[in-house]
Amino acid sequence: MFKKLLILASVVGVAAVVYSKVKASNDERALWHEATTSPDLR
């Protein structure tokens, strides 16, 4: 029983780390896109 809980906690922890890395990457890409595109001055 304890082994299953440990495995589940490990999977949840890894998923949280992967999610945070993907979100940070997307946020940085959006920031670079905003910084490098010319402003719309219509």
FENFEN-V843704 format. One record per residue. N is the residue number from 1. NEAR is the number of other C-alpha atoms within 8 Angstrom. Layout:
# FENFEN-V843704
n=N near=NEAR
n=N near=NEAR
This chain:
# FENFEN-V843704
n=1 near=4
n=2 near=5
n=3 near=6
n=4 near=7
n=5 near=8
n=6 near=8
n=7 near=8
n=8 near=8
n=9 near=8
n=10 near=8
n=11 near=8
n=12 near=8
n=13 near=8
n=14 near=8
n=15 near=8
n=16 near=8
n=17 near=8
n=18 near=8
n=19 near=8
n=20 near=8
n=21 near=8
n=22 near=8
n=23 near=8
n=24 near=8
n=25 near=8
n=26 near=8
n=27 near=8
n=28 near=8
n=29 near=8
n=30 near=8
n=31 near=8
n=32 near=8
n=33 near=8
n=34 near=7
n=35 near=6
n=36 near=6
n=37 near=6
n=38 near=4
n=39 near=4
n=40 near=4
n=41 near=3
n=42 near=2
